[in-house]
Amino acid sequence: AILTSSNDNNDDNAWQKAQLFRQSIEQISNNDHSHFLRIIATIIKRTF
């Protein structure tokens, strides 16, 4: 993807950056969630 700095594309670039930023946050939270579930699974296995 080529990001230009012309006035016509500034809004589009800001929107694209916001989308990428949101996707990266969702990816991080998904990774944390699966990691959290693995910890719980390990605790359950040790408990029983």
Steps between C-alpha positions, in 0.01 A plus 500: 500500500627844411410781738507845345493834678274686257199678648257270318640191668557625854160386622538161334845454651374586846216250456738229378737560790209484743389169348849354522534626857166345597590170334834485680328565834246225429781263408684579824187451710427172321850377578466603865164325520630170365801525730265557793294194402814285480597607852154407630516163321838431661368590845197274451718208394720542805206538735318186389 
